[in-house]
Amino acid sequence: MQWTRLPDPCGATWGLPIGLIGNGTKGLYHVVMLEMSTQSCFRLFSFDSMLGTWKGVGVQHPPWSQSGWCPTQYQALPFKGALHWLAEDGPVVAYNPNDQNTCLLIHRSHDMSHASYGADVIVSETLTVSTGHLRILQLVASVDHQHLYIWTLVDYKRSIWRREHDDPISFTDLPWLQDWTFSDLNYMFMSRFVTHPETRKRILYPKPLCCHPYNPLLVYFCLPESIVSLDVATRQMKLITTLSKSSTQGVHWNEYDKVIPMTMHLSNPGSWPRTAETL
């Protein structure tokens, strides 16, 4: 492994959503940072390793909302030669740096829209890749219930999605790993759900991270102080690692979405560990 220091991008900061895609045979790669978006375009900075420079690019697309869009993840997913971001309650945006000023929009079905789940719910979602398919994990939460939905993109060109299970996966009757006492940090995550924060409850606000690369029904979640896995088939939950309080503050988008997918891709189907060292 060899580390390379990139030049500073002119007019951009390093806190922007980022993506890395390369050509393994030629050793070339592109680094892309999203800068801003409007109703019908978004601007990004692209680094070409062959040229060694950053370039500002404007990408036009058909509008799908009344304002700009924000990705649900910090890191884009490389898939089919392009970088993919999931727009908040919008389509999957696929961008190939070699195409410069164009992108592909993979729209979701009506059943996947936030409005389809009702007015009083909060949807936390993320884009992941498992067994060669793009998938969207949606955690639909309200005051009295939490359900998980797994959607698979079965036709990339025609934007056809399929739900992986007949019924939503309910979190209401799943045993949690530990009771959860509200602290100031924890209450920040839970204030939208809980009326009386001084009471001790077994209500958690997990954020979906990704599917296992070889098993789409093995899903990883980030809790305020731990990362857990859920086997949808057996409904078993396992503790993967605990998180220090300092590591869960000031993190944007989904916590550890840059770390977990890369870690899992290093293992084969039979060797994924039940526990891991603290990140």
C-alpha positions as CSV (number, residue, x, y, z in Angstrom):
1,M,0.0,0.0,0.0
2,Q,1.2,3.5,-0.9
3,W,-0.1,6.8,0.5
4,T,-0.3,9.8,-1.8
5,R,-0.8,13.4,-0.6
6,L,-3.2,15.3,-2.9
7,P,-2.8,19.0,-3.5
8,D,-5.3,21.3,-1.9
9,P,-8.4,21.8,-4.0
10,C,-8.7,25.5,-4.8
11,G,-11.9,27.0,-3.4
12,A,-13.0,23.8,-1.6
13,T,-12.7,22.4,1.8
14,W,-12.0,18.8,2.9
15,G,-15.2,18.5,4.8
16,L,-17.3,17.9,1.6
17,P,-18.8,14.6,0.5
18,I,-16.1,12.6,-1.3
19,G,-15.7,9.7,-3.7
20,L,-12.7,7.7,-5.0
21,I,-12.8,5.6,-8.1
22,G,-9.9,4.1,-10.1
23,N,-8.6,1.9,-12.8
24,G,-6.7,-0.9,-11.1
25,T,-4.9,-2.1,-14.2
26,K,-3.5,1.4,-15.1
27,G,-3.0,2.7,-11.6
28,L,-5.1,5.8,-12.4
29,Y,-7.8,7.2,-10.2
30,H,-10.2,10.1,-9.7
31,V,-11.2,11.8,-6.4
32,V,-14.5,13.7,-6.5
33,M,-15.8,16.2,-4.0
34,L,-19.4,17.5,-4.1
35,E,-19.4,21.3,-3.5
36,M,-23.0,22.4,-3.9
37,S,-26.3,21.5,-5.7
38,T,-29.3,23.4,-7.0
39,Q,-32.6,22.3,-8.5
40,S,-31.1,21.1,-11.8
41,C,-27.4,20.9,-11.4
42,F,-24.6,20.2,-8.9
43,R,-21.0,21.4,-8.8
44,L,-18.0,19.3,-7.9
45,F,-14.3,19.2,-7.8
46,S,-12.5,16.4,-9.6
47,F,-8.9,15.3,-9.1
48,D,-7.3,13.4,-12.0
49,S,-4.2,11.4,-11.0
50,M,-2.9,11.4,-14.5
51,L,-2.9,15.2,-14.7
52,G,-2.2,15.8,-11.0
53,T,-4.7,18.7,-10.7
54,W,-8.2,19.5,-9.5
55,K,-10.8,20.8,-11.8
56,G,-14.2,22.4,-11.1
57,V,-17.1,20.7,-13.0
58,G,-20.8,21.6,-13.3
59,V,-23.2,18.7,-13.9
60,Q,-26.7,19.3,-15.3
61,H,-29.6,17.0,-14.6
62,P,-33.4,17.0,-14.8
63,P,-34.9,18.5,-11.7
64,W,-36.7,16.2,-9.2
65,S,-37.1,18.6,-6.2
66,Q,-37.7,22.3,-5.5
67,S,-34.2,22.8,-4.1
68,G,-30.7,21.2,-4.1
69,W,-30.0,17.8,-2.8
70,C,-27.9,16.4,0.0
71,P,-26.3,12.9,0.0
72,T,-27.2,10.5,2.8
73,Q,-23.6,9.3,3.0
74,Y,-20.3,11.1,3.2
75,Q,-18.5,8.6,0.9
76,A,-19.8,7.7,-2.6
77,L,-20.0,4.1,-3.6
78,P,-18.0,3.0,-6.6
79,F,-20.2,0.7,-8.8
80,K,-20.2,-0.1,-12.5
81,G,-17.4,2.4,-13.2
82,A,-19.2,5.3,-11.5
83,L,-19.6,6.9,-8.1
84,H,-23.0,6.7,-6.5
85,W,-24.7,8.9,-3.9
86,L,-28.2,8.5,-2.6
87,A,-30.0,11.8,-2.5
88,E,-32.1,12.4,0.6
89,D,-35.6,11.2,-0.3
90,G,-34.5,11.3,-3.9
91,P,-32.8,9.2,-6.6
92,V,-29.4,7.6,-6.7
93,V,-27.0,9.9,-8.5
94,A,-24.4,8.1,-10.5
95,Y,-21.4,10.1,-11.8
96,N,-18.5,8.9,-13.9
97,P,-15.6,11.4,-13.8
98,N,-14.6,10.4,-17.3
99,D,-18.0,11.7,-18.6
100,Q,-17.3,15.1,-17.1
101,N,-20.6,17.0,-17.3
102,T,-23.3,14.3,-17.3
103,C,-24.7,12.0,-14.6
104,L,-27.3,9.2,-14.4
105,L,-30.3,9.4,-12.1
106,I,-31.7,6.1,-10.8
107,H,-35.1,7.0,-9.5
108,R,-36.7,5.1,-6.6
109,S,-40.3,3.7,-6.7
110,H,-43.2,5.5,-5.0
111,D,-43.2,2.9,-2.3
112,M,-39.7,3.9,-1.3
113,S,-40.5,7.6,-0.9
114,H,-40.6,9.1,2.7
115,A,-44.1,10.3,2.2
116,S,-45.4,6.8,1.6
117,Y,-44.6,5.8,5.2
118,G,-46.8,8.5,6.7
119,A,-46.4,12.1,7.9
120,D,-45.2,11.4,11.5
121,V,-42.2,9.2,10.8
122,I,-38.5,9.8,10.3
123,V,-36.7,7.8,7.6
124,S,-32.9,7.1,8.0
125,E,-31.5,5.6,4.9
126,T,-28.3,4.6,3.3
127,L,-26.9,3.2,0.0
128,T,-24.9,0.0,0.0
129,V,-23.6,-2.8,-2.3
130,S,-24.1,-6.5,-1.6
131,T,-23.7,-9.5,-4.0
132,G,-23.3,-7.2,-7.0
133,H,-26.4,-5.1,-6.5
134,L,-27.1,-1.6,-5.2
135,R,-29.3,-1.7,-2.2
136,I,-31.1,0.9,-0.1
137,L,-31.6,0.4,3.7
138,Q,-34.4,2.3,5.2
139,L,-35.1,2.6,8.9
140,V,-38.6,4.0,9.4
141,A,-39.1,5.3,12.9
142,S,-41.9,6.9,14.9
143,V,-42.7,7.2,18.6
144,D,-44.0,3.7,18.9
145,H,-42.4,1.6,16.3
146,Q,-39.3,1.1,14.1
147,H,-39.2,-0.9,10.9
148,L,-36.4,-1.9,8.5
149,Y,-36.8,-2.1,4.8
150,I,-34.2,-3.5,2.4
151,W,-34.6,-2.5,-1.3
152,T,-32.6,-4.1,-4.1
153,L,-32.0,-2.5,-7.5
154,V,-32.7,-5.4,-9.8
155,D,-32.6,-3.5,-13.1
156,Y,-30.0,-0.8,-13.2
157,K,-31.0,0.8,-16.5
158,R,-34.7,0.9,-15.9
159,S,-34.6,1.8,-12.2
160,I,-36.6,-1.2,-11.0
161,W,-36.4,-1.9,-7.3
162,R,-37.5,-4.9,-5.3
163,R,-38.1,-5.3,-1.6
164,E,-36.1,-8.1,-0.1
165,H,-38.7,-9.3,2.4
166,D,-42.5,-9.5,2.3
167,D,-43.1,-7.8,5.6
168,P,-41.1,-5.0,7.2
169,I,-38.7,-6.0,9.9
170,S,-40.0,-4.7,13.2
171,F,-37.6,-3.6,15.9
172,T,-40.3,-3.4,18.5
173,D,-39.9,-7.1,19.7
174,L,-36.2,-7.5,19.2
175,P,-34.1,-7.9,22.4
176,W,-31.5,-5.1,22.7
177,L,-28.0,-5.8,23.8
178,Q,-28.2,-3.5,26.8
179,D,-30.5,-1.0,28.5
180,W,-29.8,2.5,27.4
181,T,-29.6,5.4,29.9
182,F,-30.1,8.8,28.5
183,S,-27.2,11.2,28.7
184,D,-26.9,14.6,27.1
185,L,-25.3,13.1,24.0
186,N,-27.8,10.3,23.8
187,Y,-30.8,12.6,24.3
188,M,-29.6,14.6,21.2
189,F,-30.2,11.5,19.1
190,M,-33.5,10.6,20.8
191,S,-35.2,14.0,21.5
192,R,-37.5,13.6,18.5
193,F,-38.9,10.4,19.8
194,V,-39.1,10.5,23.5
195,T,-41.4,12.7,25.5
196,H,-39.9,12.2,29.0
197,P,-36.1,12.0,28.7
198,E,-35.6,11.4,32.4
199,T,-37.0,7.9,32.2
200,R,-35.0,4.8,31.4
201,K,-36.2,3.1,28.3
202,R,-35.0,0.4,25.9
203,I,-35.6,2.6,22.8
204,L,-32.6,3.0,20.5
205,Y,-32.1,5.2,17.4
206,P,-29.9,3.0,15.1
207,K,-28.6,4.3,11.8
208,P,-28.2,1.8,9.0
209,L,-24.6,1.6,7.8
210,C,-24.5,-1.1,5.1
211,C,-25.2,-4.8,4.2
212,H,-22.5,-7.4,4.4
213,P,-21.0,-7.6,0.9
214,Y,-21.8,-11.3,0.6
215,N,-25.1,-11.4,2.6
216,P,-27.7,-8.7,1.9
217,L,-29.7,-9.9,4.9
218,L,-26.9,-9.2,7.4
219,V,-27.2,-5.5,8.2
220,Y,-25.0,-3.2,10.3
221,F,-26.2,-0.3,12.4
222,C,-24.5,2.4,14.3
223,L,-25.9,3.2,17.7
224,P,-24.8,6.2,19.8
225,E,-22.2,4.0,21.6
226,S,-21.8,0.8,19.6
227,I,-22.0,-0.8,16.2
228,V,-24.2,-3.9,15.9
229,S,-25.2,-6.4,13.3
230,L,-28.7,-7.8,12.6
231,D,-29.3,-11.1,10.8
232,V,-32.6,-10.5,9.2
233,A,-33.2,-14.3,8.6
234,T,-32.6,-15.3,12.2
235,R,-33.4,-12.0,13.9
236,Q,-30.2,-12.2,15.9
237,M,-28.3,-9.1,16.9
238,K,-24.6,-9.1,17.7
239,L,-22.3,-6.5,19.1
240,I,-19.5,-5.7,16.7
241,T,-17.7,-3.0,18.5
242,T,-18.2,-0.3,21.1
243,L,-17.5,3.4,20.4
244,S,-15.9,5.9,22.7
245,K,-18.1,9.0,23.4
246,S,-15.5,11.2,21.8
247,S,-15.6,9.3,18.5
248,T,-19.4,9.8,18.1
249,Q,-19.4,13.6,18.4
250,G,-19.1,16.0,15.4
251,V,-19.6,13.3,12.8
252,H,-21.7,14.2,9.8
253,W,-24.0,11.9,7.7
254,N,-23.8,8.2,8.8
255,E,-21.2,7.5,11.5
256,Y,-18.4,5.3,10.2
257,D,-19.8,4.9,6.8
258,K,-16.2,5.4,5.5
259,V,-14.8,2.7,7.7
260,I,-17.2,-0.3,7.9
261,P,-17.7,-1.0,4.2
262,M,-13.9,-1.1,3.6
263,T,-13.4,-3.4,6.6
264,M,-15.9,-5.9,5.5
265,H,-14.7,-6.1,1.9
266,L,-11.4,-7.6,3.3
267,S,-13.1,-10.7,4.6
268,N,-14.7,-13.7,2.8
269,P,-18.2,-15.1,3.5
270,G,-17.0,-17.5,6.2
271,S,-14.5,-15.4,8.0
272,W,-16.4,-12.3,9.1
273,P,-15.7,-12.0,12.8
274,R,-18.3,-11.8,15.5
275,T,-16.4,-9.1,17.4
276,A,-13.9,-6.5,16.4
277,E,-11.5,-4.2,18.0
278,T,-12.8,-0.8,19.0
279,L,-12.5,1.7,16.1
